[in-house]
Amino acid sequence: MTTHLKEVLKKMCSIVGISGIDFDNFDFKADGWYQKYQWTREQEKEFCEWLEKYLLENKDSRKEFMARPNKTKRDIKKVVKEFIFNYGWKTTNEEEP
């Protein structure tokens, strides 16, 4: 697992309250791993904003996540939406506890 992907997945886990996850033993290659947890729309929004900022400020992360690693906000938002669509936790309409 690459450094930037690990950082992004750590943030995803921390937002839904999965602390101390063992990345060496969590099976991110298993079918449907992203369906094991859920987040609220607010948590998803928080993650999206974090990831947009992370990609905007980090050239190496853009190279890793983007086919054309430019720094335009429009393109970064598109990549974030695609990432959430493919790998985001299940979204619930419930309020945070």
N, C-alpha and C positions, 0 to 999 in steps of 0.2 A: 504494500500500500504506500502510495506516495505521501510525502510530507504534507502537502497542501490538502489532499483529500482527507487525510487523517485529522487535520485541524478542523476541517468543515464538518466531518462526522462527529467529532468531539463536541462541537458547538450544537449540532442537532440534538445530541444526547443530553447535553446539559440543559437545554431549553425545556425538554420534557421531564427533567428531573432524574435522569439516569446518571447517577454520579459514580465515579470510580469504575467505569466500564473498562474491561480488559480487552483492548483492541486485538490482542494476539489470539484470544479465544472466542470473540464474538464473530459469528459466521456471517459476514456481510456478503458472502457469495451464495448463501442459501436463497432459494426461491421465496419471495415475499418477505424478506427480512424487515423491510420498511413498513410492513403491516402489523408488526408485533407491538407497536406503541402508537399512541395518537397524541395530537396536539390541538389546541384551540386555534381558531382563526387568528387570534391576537398573537399567540406564540409563533405561528407560521409567519405572520407579518414581521415580527421581531427578527426571526431568522433571516428572512429575505432581505431586510434592511442591513443586517450584519454582513451577509454574504455579498451584497452589492458593494458595501464599503470595503470589504476584504479584497474583492477583485479589483476595485478601482485603485486601491492603494498599493497593490502588490503585483508587480509585473510578472514574476515567476508563476503566481497562481493563475493569472490570465493565460499564460502560455499553456498551462496544464489543462484548464477548463474550456478554453475557447479555440476553435479551429482557426479563427483570425483574431489574435489577441490584441485588439485595439482597445482604447480607453474611453470609448463613447458610452455614455450612460444608457442609451437606448439598447446597444448591443449587450451590455452587461446585464440589464434587466431581462432581456430575452434569454440569456444563458441561465440566469437564476430561475426564471419561470420553467424552463425545460428541466432543470435539475429537480425542482420541487415536483413537477409532474411525474418524473421518472422515479425519484428516490425519496420524496418527502413522506413523513409519517402520515397515517390516516388523519383526516381533519374531522373534528367534532364541532358541533354548533354550541356545545355546552360552555358555560363560564368556567374559568379556572377555579379549583377548590380553594 
